[in-house]
């Protein structure tokens, strides 16, 4: 029974990671910020990426996102 719970938790975690990665993958905010170099918004987004759970999930699932889209 413990093994089943462990597997279910891993599956739920994997699903949540993919959902967050999808949010980041389809988000246009980072590319928009990078088109405005040295702006306050771009600096805010650069800081935000350090702790953003969607960015961390994206890196885990897809690798580093090309931000200059």
BATOR-221232 format. One record per residue (C-alpha): x negated, y negated, z negated; residue in one letter. Coordinates in steps of 0.5 Angstrom, whole numbers, plus 500, padded with zeros to 3 digits. Each point is the difference from the previous one (the first is absolute). Layout:
<recs>
REC / x / y / z / type
REC / X / Y / Z / A
...
</recs>
This chain:
<recs>
REC / x / y / z / type
REC / 500 / 500 / 500 / X
REC / 494 / 495 / 498 / X
REC / 497 / 501 / 507 / X
REC / 507 / 499 / 504 / X
REC / 500 / 493 / 496 / X
REC / 493 / 499 / 502 / X
REC / 501 / 501 / 507 / X
REC / 507 / 495 / 500 / X
REC / 496 / 495 / 497 / X
REC / 494 / 500 / 505 / X
REC / 506 / 500 / 505 / X
REC / 503 / 494 / 497 / X
REC / 493 / 497 / 500 / X
REC / 499 / 501 / 507 / X
REC / 506 / 498 / 502 / X
REC / 500 / 493 / 496 / X
REC / 493 / 499 / 503 / X
REC / 502 / 501 / 507 / X
REC / 506 / 495 / 499 / X
REC / 495 / 495 / 497 / X
REC / 495 / 501 / 506 / X
REC / 506 / 499 / 505 / X
REC / 502 / 493 / 497 / X
REC / 493 / 498 / 500 / X
REC / 499 / 503 / 507 / X
REC / 506 / 496 / 503 / X
REC / 499 / 493 / 496 / X
REC / 498 / 494 / 504 / X
REC / 498 / 496 / 494 / X
REC / 492 / 502 / 500 / X
REC / 499 / 499 / 507 / X
REC / 504 / 493 / 500 / X
REC / 495 / 498 / 494 / X
REC / 494 / 502 / 504 / X
REC / 502 / 496 / 506 / X
REC / 499 / 494 / 495 / X
REC / 493 / 501 / 497 / X
REC / 498 / 496 / 494 / X
REC / 507 / 498 / 499 / X
REC / 503 / 501 / 493 / X
REC / 505 / 505 / 502 / X
REC / 494 / 504 / 503 / X
REC / 496 / 500 / 494 / X
REC / 506 / 502 / 496 / X
REC / 501 / 506 / 504 / X
REC / 493 / 502 / 500 / X
REC / 501 / 500 / 492 / X
REC / 506 / 503 / 500 / X
REC / 497 / 506 / 504 / X
REC / 496 / 502 / 495 / X
REC / 506 / 502 / 495 / X
REC / 505 / 501 / 505 / X
REC / 503 / 507 / 500 / X
REC / 503 / 500 / 507 / X
REC / 493 / 499 / 503 / X
REC / 497 / 505 / 495 / X
REC / 505 / 505 / 503 / X
REC / 498 / 498 / 507 / X
REC / 493 / 501 / 499 / X
REC / 501 / 507 / 497 / X
REC / 505 / 502 / 506 / X
REC / 497 / 496 / 506 / X
REC / 494 / 498 / 498 / X
REC / 498 / 492 / 501 / X
REC / 505 / 496 / 504 / X
REC / 498 / 495 / 505 / X
REC / 502 / 494 / 497 / X
REC / 499 / 495 / 506 / X
REC / 506 / 503 / 504 / X
</recs>
